[in-house]
């Protein structure tokens, strides 16, 4: 999921020095590799106004972690390398992985029409699941309207007054889909590309229909347990973030000025299978390393996941199936995803062989440059 201030891509947010949080020096452990560029970018994010940053990189030299800034602006408590945080749209890679595993097992095809699994569910104002494939859900070429772009939904869940009134509401996937279906599609299926959280809400519903279990159950069974991702969870309607963790901060406005609010607790059902997950940097490194290293998908399915489509206006990023291919300024390609949800901006990036990974989190959603951190690590 993305909040209205978070962008899909490698440079996530507008720059600002709106919040001056006291910085804590970055601290590294257990690696002989160089991470000076990453340290510099992390410190720059805090100087630009991000309250705090936590990051972990994993490569052939070992594991390196760094923190800067604070996890709590009231107490000055620093961020921890072990912090758990809301990962937003990084959830999409997990959902896509499950669907590709189901394809490998012969239980569905990516070319199945959505209506085969959810008959009559995706219908309204020109939307028609009979013409949309599962693949088009996963690579955002379905044309289904993004429910988070609905003005009423945005007012109730992203703007200050609406958020404080509705932050603990429980919303079902059908509720979220109903918001999208009030609008016309963005385009005919396959005709273009547009990032839509609704695609992954529907994808989660397909998983449940195929398996008889929720997408959360399937992610736990197929990914979290085999990889021992003990810091990663699917909270459902649980409003808190497990410890250790930091506070999360937002302006709750489309601006980088004005008051800053603590938005740590919320009901993540508003994100559902588009962005509800919680993790930490070490777990995300392990997940993406395993995925790109071929430990979660057979070669055919991994190739499908890495088959990308163009994103208009973003020449250095292409989108696969819940996975982005980003070409950095130094020519290096990294695979991964970004994620934004109230007060939390995260990114994970991994080299094509899965041998060098980085994951990190900003606990403020209105400032900072995620792209600079990724460039710092891989270039």
N, C-alpha and C positions, 0 to 999 in steps of 0.2 A: 504494500500500500504506500501511497505517497500523500503527505499532507500538502496543503495548497502552497506552502513555501518550499517544498522539496521537489527537485527536478529529477527526471530520469536521465542518467548519463554519468559522466565522471566528474563534472564540476557541479556540485549539488546546490549551492546556495549563494545568494547575494552577499557581498562583503560588507562588513560593518565593524565599528569599534564600539557598539552600543553598550555592551556590558563589560566592564573591566573587572575580571576575576583574577585574584592573585594566582600567579603561576607557580607550579611545583616543577622542579627540574626533572626532565625525562630520565628514566632509569632503565638500564638494559641488563640482561642476564643471559649467560650461557651461549653466546654466539661469537665466533671470530669473524663473521661476515661484517660488511660495512653497512650501517644504517643511518649515516650522518644526514643524508637528504630527508629521510623520514622524520628524524628528530627535528630538523629545521622546520619542516612543514607542520608538524604537530604544534610546535611552539608558536608558529605564525598563526595557526587557527585560534589559539588561546588569545594571542595578542589582538586578533580581529574581533574578539568578543565571545567565542565559544567558552562556556564555563569550564569544561574539562574534556580531555580526550584520553581514551585508552586504546592501545594497539598491540597486536602480537603478530610477528612474522615468523615463518617457519621455512627453513631452507636446508641445504646439505650440511651447513655448519651447525645446525641446531635450532633452538627456539630463542627468539629475542622479544622482549616486551618493553614497552615504554608507556609512561603516563605523563600528562601535563595538566595544569589547572586543577580545578576542584570538582568533587562529586556532590558537594552540598555548599551552596553559596552562603548559607546562614552560619554554618559551623566552620567552614574552611577545610573540611575533611577532604584530603586528596582523593583522586580517582585511584582505582586498583586495577592491576592487570587482570584480575579474576572477575571483574565486574560483569554481571549479567545485565542485558539491556534488550529493549524491544528492537527487533531487526526489520520490521516493516516488510517491504517487498522482497527481501531475501527469501522469505517464505516461498515465493513462487518457484525457486529452483527446487526446493524439496517436493512441492506438489508435482511439478513436471517430472521429476525423477520417478515418483511412484507411478505415474501414468505410463511412462516409458517402460518400467518394469512389467506392468500389466500387459503392455503390447508384446514384450519379449516372451511372456508366458502364453501368448495367444488368446488372451481374454478380451482384447479389444484391438482395434486398428486406429491409428491416428487419422485415417481417412474416413472413419465412421462419422456419420452425421450426428450432431448433438441430439437430434430428435429420436435417434435410435435408442438412446439411453434415458433421455428425459422427454418423452413424448408430450408435446403440447406445452412444455414449460417455458421455452424461449419463444414467445409470441407476443406481439403488440407493437403498434405504431411502425410497422414495417420490419421489425425483427422477426426472423423465422428460423428456428433451429433445424428445419429440414434442409436448409441451404448452407449451414455452417458446420465445418468439420472440427474434430477435437484438435487437430494440428493448428487450425486457425485461432482457436482459443489460446493455445500455448505461445504462439508467436505474434499475437496481437494484430492479426489481419482479419478478424471476424467482422469488424465494423460495429460490434455491440457498444452501445453508449456506456461511458464510464460513470457509474453511480456517484462517485465522489465529485463529479463536475456539476451535479444538480444543485441549483442555487439554494433550494430549501435544505438539502442535506448538508451543504457546506455551512450554511448559516447555523444549523443546529449542532454541528459537530466540530467545526473548525474555528468559528468566530467566538470571541470571548464569552458573551452572554449565553449563547447556545451551548457552548461546551460545558460550562458550569451547570447548566440545567440538565443536560443530557449525557454527561460523561459516564454515568453508570447504567444507562439503558442497555437492555439486551435486544439485539437485532438478529434475526435468523437469516440464512442465505436467501430464502424466498423474499424476505423484507428488502434486502439489498437489491436483488434482481428486479423487484417491483419498481423501485425508484428508477432504475435504468430504463425499464420498458415504458415509462411515461414519455420517453423521448424517441425521436426517430433515430435510426442507425447513423453512424458517422459516414458510412459508405457501404457499398455492396460487398459481401464476403469475398475476400481475396483481392479487392480492387486497390487497397492502399494499406497503410500502417497507422495505427494510433494506439497509444498505451491506454489500456482500459482495465481497471481493477475488476470489473464485472466478469471479464474473461476467466479469471482465476476463481471467482466465486462459483461460476458454473463448472469449472474444472473440478473443484472440490465436490460438487454435487454428483458429477459423473463418477468419481472414485467411489463414493458411497453406493451408488446404484450398481456398479460393477461388482464390488466386493461384499456388499452388505454391511460394511463397517464405515465409520466416519473417516474422512481424510486424515484426521489427527491420529486415529488408531493405526492406520496404515503407515503413516510416517514414523510413528514410534516403533512399530514392528519391523519395518523394512529398512529404516535408516538409522534412527537414534540408537536402538539397542545393538545392532551389529557393529556400529562404529564406536560404541561406548561414549556417546555424546551426552554425558551426565548433566551438563549445564544448560542443555537445550530443552525447551518445553513448549507445549501448545496449551496456553492457559484457558482457552475457551471463554468463560465469562469471569474468570478470576481477575480481580482488579489490581492486584499488587504484583510487583516484580520480586522474584526470590532473591535472597541475599547470597553472596555479597552483591551489592548494586548501588548505584548512585541516584540522585534525584534527576528528573528530566524537566527542562525549562523551555517555554515557548512565549512568543509575543502574542499568539492567538490573533494574528492579523497579517495582512499582506504588506507588511512593512518591517523594517529592521529597527524602528524607533518605538518609543513608548514603554509602558511597564512590561516587566517580565513575570511570568506566572509559573508556579510549580504545577506540572501536569503529569506527575509520575503515576498517579493512580487513575485508571480508566478501564472501562469494559471493552476489551479488544474484539468483541463480537462485531463491532462496526467495521473491522478489517477482515474477519473470517479467513478463508483460505487464500485471500489476496495479501495478507500481511499481519497475522496475529502472533507470530512466533517470538520467543525470547531465546537468546543464546549468549555466548561470550566469544571473545576473539579466538581463543584456542580451539573451541569446538568448530567454529566456522572454518578455520584453517584446515582442520582435520577433514571436514565434510568436503570442501572443494578440492582438496588434494586427492581424496579418495575418488571423487567423481571424475575429475580429469585424468586420474591415473588408471581408470578403467575398473575400479573395484566395486562399483555400484551398478553399472550397466554393461551389457554385452557390446562389442564393437559396433554392431549395426545401429543399436539405439543411441549410443554415444555420438555416432556420426550424425544421426538425425537431430539430436539435441544441438549439435554444433553447426547445423545448416541454417544460415542466417538470412535475414531480409534487411533491406535498406531502411534506415530511419531518416526521413527527409529533414534536412537542415542540421543534421549531426553527422558530418562526414567521417568522423573517427570511430563511430560506434555502430555496430550492426547487432540485430537481435535474433537469437535462435529460439529454442524452446525453453523459456524460463532462464536463459543464460545469455549474457551479453559478451560480445567480442569487441574489445577496445584496443585500438592502435594508439600507443603512446607517442609522444613527440620524438622519442629516440628510436622509434621503429619497432619496439617490442610489442607483441600482442599479449594481452592478459584476458582471461575469461573470468566471469563472476557476475555480480549483481550489486546494485545499490538498494537502499531501503530507507524510507522516511515514514515516521509516524510521530504523533505529538511529542515534542521535546527530545526526539531521538533520531539521529541521522547516522546510518551505518553503511559500510562498504566492505566487500570482500573481493579479492582479485587473486588469480592463480595463473602461473605460466601454463602453456598448453600441455606440458608433461606432468603437471601437478606437483612438481618438486620444489616450487618456491611459491609460498602463499602469504598473503597479508589480509588481516581483517581489523577493522577499527570502528570506533563509535565516537560521535560528538553528542554530548548531552544537552545541546541547544539546537533548535531547528531553524534559526533565522540568519545564520552567518557561517563563515568558514568555507574552505575550499577542499573538498574531498579529492578532487583530481590532483591537487598538488601533493597530497600525501601518497597517492598511488605512484605518481611520477617520481617522487623522492625515493621510494623503495625499489622500483624496478628500472629506473634510468640512472 
